[in-house]
Amino acid sequence: MPLNELRNARGLTQEMLAEAMHIQQPAIAKMERRTDMYISTLRSHIRAMGGELEITARFPDGSVKITNFSDIAM
């Protein structure tokens, strides 16, 4: 799901999300248009919407949760 659709589904405006992240609204618009970003940026975006980011690698024989990034303090 694209970030803008996720934000809308959570009932948030760009302005509300920007306030929660302590940034300006145009930065949210820019983030939502990006096709590539740092995991820490995406994590901050998801946390500001009230969620937690999990990264999972899926293979034909099973899935593995990637935890390298979970210990980074925000």
Secondary structure, DSSP 8 states (H G I E B T S, - for coil): --HHHHHHHTT--HHHHHHHHTS-HHHHHHHHH-S---HHHHHHHHHHTT----EEEEETTEEEEE-TTTTS--
